[in-house]
Amino acid sequence: MADDKELETGVAEDEDEIITLTDDDGKEHEFVVVDVIEVSNKEYAILLPIDADEEEEAEAVILRLEKDADGDDVLTDIESEEEWEQVAQAYEELLDDEGDE
């Protein structure tokens, strides 16, 4: 997928937030925004693909949430393995805490 993805949302209240991202080949993919978390003063969107095979467990996609020059939200790839691991661990801990409640 491209490095910067504009956040395109069409959300009604009480519905899942759905975004459409376009990959490098121009193919569109829809994702549900599972959560937005903050790690080290940066925000990250946790996304699950809508079009994943039902038989296979969908793998979450984690993208950094930033603002562009116009102040619009954009999603960017996490290029550092260390940063990705830190965010993935924070999300897993959040899920564990929710499971304990």
ABEGO torsion letter per residue (X at the ends): XBABBBBBBBBBBGBBBBBBBBBAAGBBBBBBBABBBBBGGBBBBBBBBAABBAABBBBBBBBBBBBBAAGBBBBBBBABAAAAAAAAAAAAAAAAAAAAX
